[in-house]
């Protein structure tokens, strides 16, 4: 017995695309949530500088701290993305293995 490699590859590609699309909204939502969680802090920093309540050096130091906080949270999103891609590839490989075993 044989299997149609073109059909299997198309199914694998569809599986990957489907898995990534299912998770992409979650990742976008996470990024928006990260930025929203820092919104008040950033607004307060900007307002304080505009009202001359903090010096420029303090502002820059606090912005660097905020940058590190956002970067750390975005690295978490990157890890989530990597896990999503791994699951998608695993699902696609499962499609291939099942197709080959079915052909046996």
Phi, psi and omega in degrees: 000152179231178176225157182272100184299324179297318179295318181295316179296321177296317178295320178298314179299319178296322179296315179297311181301318181295316181295318181291318179296322179299326183266343186297326177295322178298319181291316178300316179300321179296318179296315178299319180297318178301310182295322178294326180292335179263357185304308183296318179298314180295319179298314180299319178297314179298315179297318181298319179293317181297329179269007181059034179272342175226153178281159180302321180296319178294317178302311181298320179296317180291324177294320176298321177296315178298321178300317180293322178297312181295318178300316180297318180291324177290330174297326175298319178296321179299319178296320177298319180296316180299317179297321178297316179296318178300317178296321180295316179294318178300318179296320179294318179295324176300320177301314181297311182299316179298319180295318180293315181295325178294329181282344182289000000 
